[in-house]
Amino acid sequence: MVEEPRAGLRERKKRQTRLALSTAAIRLSVERGAGNVTIEDIAAAADVSVRTFRNYFSSKAEAIAGMHLDRMLAIADDLRGRPAEEPLWDAITEAVIAHFAPGQPEADHDAQRKRVDAIRLMLTDPSLQGELARANDAARTAVAAAVAERTGTDAEQDLYPKLVAAAVGSATAVATEHWLQCEPGAQVTALLREAFDRVRAGLPVP
């Protein structure tokens, strides 16, 4: 068996640690309320030291927003890897959907509703909103660069890749926000696909 190069192994472990910290931050904030969670709690839940936490994130809010940023950066990377002959909006839709694969639905709808309500409450935290805004800025830049590569445009000078990146971010945000307001059992992937289909069609009046 071929061993993974040491540099590649280090990067993979760093990604795993970052994901573990972000996952723990979100889970604890949903379970307890964001105001009742400390950096020490998050580090302990991820089985790392507080010093390690600070190597990855400067705050609890940044750790929570980190999962969203990493997901959008991964979507941009996947967009680059989609077949060159694939239509742009097909490629965008599939790249996004791949990173919102639905998990196993909860049998207890009351528990699911409580969890969704807790997520919505967490998202109202002002410090988290600031970090999410910064994450969205970084995500738009990354998606615009990927779109520019696929379309032969300039991510800095041309309007088109920036518009597409903004549309991707907005459609993703609206679909996930709508999902949080739906009855238990709704699939975020179906809402994302509908959102991108409507954007692709030019948002015709219903």
N, C-alpha and C positions, 0 to 999 in steps of 0.2 A: 504494500500500500504506500502511495506517495504521501509524504508528510507535508503538511501545510507550511509554507515559508514562515519564518519567525515573525517578520513584520506583519504578514497577513493575519497570523494568529493573534498578535497584540491588538491589531485594529478590531478584530472580531470580538475579543474579550472586552475592549473598551465600549463597543456598541452594546454588548450584552449588559454591561454594568450601567450604562446610561439608560437603557430601556428598563432595567430593573428598578432604578431610582425613580424614573418618571412614572412607571406603573404603580409603585408603592405610594408615591405622592398622591396620585389620583385616587387609588383605592381607599387610602386612609382618610382623605378629605371627603370622599363620598360617604364613608361609614360614620365618621365622627363630626363632620363639619370642618371646613378649612381652618377656622379659627382655633380649633382644638388639636391641631396637628403641628408638630415642631420638626425642624430639620433633624434633630436627634431621633425622633420617631421614624422618620423616613429612612434614615441611614440604618437604623436597627432592623427595620422591616426588609431592607434589601441586603442585610448581612454585610454591611461595609461600615467603615468608620466615618465620622463626621468630616474628617479631613478629606477622605475620598469623595464624599458628597460635594464638598466645595471645589474639588478639582473639575467637576462637571457642571455644577450649577451654582449661581450666586444667591439663589433664594428658593423658597418653597414654590412660589408662583412660577418661576422660570422652569423648575422641574416639572410642574404640571403642564405648562405650555410646551415643554420639550417634546412630548410625544406627538403633538400636532405638527410641530416644525419638522421633526424627523420623518413623519409620514409624508408630508408634502415634498420634502427633498427627495425621498425615495420615489415618489410619483414622477418628479422631474427626471430622475435617473432612468426610470422605466420607460418614460416617453422617448428618451434617446435610443433605447434598445428596441423599440417597436419596429416592425418591418417598414422599410423606407417607402414601399408602394402603398402602405395602408393610408387611407384618408385621414387627415389631421384629427378631425373630431372623433372618428372611430378610435384612433390611437389614444387620444386624451381620455375618452370615456372608459376604455378598457384598463388604462393605467390607473385611473382613479378607483374604479370598482375593485380592482385586485387588492387594494389596500384598505378596503372597507368590507372584507368578506364577513358575512353574518356569522355570529357565534351560535351556540346552541340556545334556542329560545327557552326562557324560564317558564316552568309550568305554573308557578304561582304569580298570577298577574298583579296581585296586590304588592308583592315584594318587588316586582319589576317596576311598578309605578312609583313606589317609594324610592327606588334607586334612581330612576329618571328624574324625579323631583329633586333629589339630592344633587344630581349633576347640574340641573338648571340653577339651583341655589348657589352651588360652587362657582358657576360661570358669572354670577353677579358681583363677585369680589373685585373691587377696583384694581387691586394690584395685579390680579390675574388678567384682567382686561387689558392692562398696559402691556403685559408680557405677550399676550396673544396678538396684540397689534404689532409688536415688534416681530413676532414669529411670522405673521402674515406678510409683512414687508419683505422679509428674507425669502419666504416661499414664492412670492410674486417674482422676485428677481431670478430665482432658480428656474421657475417654470418658463418665464420669458426667454431665458437663455436657451432652454431646451426647444421651445417653439421656434426660436430664431434659427437654430441649427437645422431643424426639419424643413423650414420654409425658405432658407437662403436669405433671411432678412437679418438686420442688425439689431440686437437686443438693446443697444444704447441709443442708436440714432432713429430707428423706425418705430412708428406708432403701433403697427400691427401686433408684434409679439407681446407688447405691454398690454394691449387691449385684451388679447386672448388670455393672458395670464390673470388679468383682473377678473375676466368672466369665469375662468376656472375656479378661482378662489371664492367668488361670490356664489356661484352655483353650488359649490361644495358646502359652503357655510349655510346657505338657505335650506338646502336639502336636509342637512343634519339638524338644524334648528327646528325644521318642520317635523322631523322624526321624533324629536324630544317632546313634541306636543301631541303626537298621535297616540291612539289607543295601543296598549300592549299587543305585541305580535306583528306590528308593522316592520317592514324590512327597509333599513336605510339604503341598501343597494338598489332596491326598486325605485326609491325616491331620487337617488343620485342619477340613475339612468334616465328617468323622466325629466329631471332638470336639464341634463345635457342634451337630450333630444329636443327640448323646447328652445334652448339656446341655439343649437345647430339649425333649427328651422327659422330662426330670426325672431323668436318670441311673437308669433302671430296672435292676434286677439282671440281668446277662446270663443 
